[in-house]
Amino acid sequence: MVPAIVVGGGIHFFPYSPRWLVLRGRHEDSLLSLAKLRRLSENDHRVQAEWKGIIAEVKFQNEMEAQEHPNTGPFMLEIKAWIDLFKAKLWRRTIVAVMIPFFQQVRHASISLTNQDLRKPSVLWYQCICLLRSDILCGFGD
């Protein structure tokens, strides 16, 4: 409970996401936020390049949403975007996106919740198999 309260209170001190700011049409604020996150000047060429990439990506996303759902207001567009996650063409991606955190949690729980002696070969072998399974499913090196 305490970590949740700390995170809930601390979130107000985090800067806004540059991408979110661009989505809201606050381009100048997004540049300042990106420069703050990168700890570089807003005139730095790397910050400028990343900022322009964010703007281009958001523009592309908006164009694709308009093409996919023409004549739709912002609220219904959000609802339709969530519904799209469960359509046949995105079903696999949705499953992967849900299962990756699940298997990461299972992996960490299998390590931290065992009270067995890891010096025993059978227990160590079991832990290695659990790690290998979860890394195959989740990708190496989280």
N, C-alpha and C positions, 0 to 999 in steps of 0.2 A: 504494500500500500504506500509506503514512504517513497519508493522510487517513482511511482506514478504521480504522486503529488509534486515531487521535485521536477519531473519532466513537464507536468502541466503548468507549473509556475514559471519554469525556465523558458518555455516556448515563446513567451512574450518578449524575450530578449534576443531571439534569433532574427536575422534580417529576412525580409521577404525574398521569396524565390524570384530570380530574374525572369524566369519563364512565366511564372504566374503574373508578374507585373506587365510583361508584354501582352499576355492574354487579356489583361484589363485595359490595354491601350496606354499604359504608363511607361513609355519607352525610355525617357530620361531617367526616371527612378530605377528602371531595370539596369541601366548602364552603371549607375552609382552603386547599386546593390551588388552587381557582378564585380566591380572594381574592389569593393569592400571585402567580398568573399575571397577574391584572389590576392588581396593585399598588394594591389598594383594600382597605378594611376589609371583613371578612365581614358587617358590618351595613349596608354600602352597598346602597341599593335596586337598583342595576344588577346587582350581584353576586347578590343574593337572587333577582332576577327570572331571571337566566340559570341559576342553580342549580336553581330550581324547574322551569324549562324542560327542563333536562337530566334531572331526576328523572322528569318527565312523559313525556319521549321514551323513556327506558329502560323505564318501566312499559308504555308502548304497545308497544314492541318485544317485551317479554316476553309480553304478552298475544297479540300476533299470532303469535309462535312457538309458543305453547301451542295456539292455535287451528289453526295449520297442521300441527303435529306433536304431537298429544295423546299423553300417556303415554310420553314420551321422556325419557330421562335426559340430564344435561348433556353428556356426551361424545358420545352419538349425535346430540343436538340440534345440536352444532357440526358434525359430519360432514354431517348432512342440510342444514344451512344452506349449506355449501360446494357440495354437490351441486345445491341449488336454483339456484345461479348459472348452471348450464348447462342449465336447463330452458327450454322455449320462451318462457315469459312474461318471463324475465329475460335471455335470450340477447343481445338488442340492447344492453342496459345493460352487460353484461359485456364485450362487444366494444369499446364506447366507452371503458370504464374501462381496458382494456388498451391500446388504440390511442393514447389521449391522451399518455401518457408516451413511447410509442414515437415519435410524430411530434415531440414536443418534443426528444427526443434527436437525431433526424434533423436537425431544424432547426438545433440548436446545432452539430452536427458539420459541417453544410454551411457554416456560417460560419467556424468555428474551424480546420477542417482544410484549407481552400483556401490554397494558396501563390501564387495568382495575384494580379496587380495589379488592385485594385479601381477604378483610374482608367480602365481600359478599359471602354468602354460595354457590350460584350457580357457581360463578367464581372459588371458591376454589375447589368445587366438580369437575368441568371441568378439572382443573389443575391436580387433583389427578388421574382422569381417564386417562389423557394423559400420566402421568408418569407411571401408571400401565401398559398401553398398550405398551409403549416403553420398559419398563423393561422386560415384558414378551417376547417381540420380540428380545431384545438385551442382555438380561442377567442383573442381578442385580449388582449394584455397579461399575460403570465405573469409 
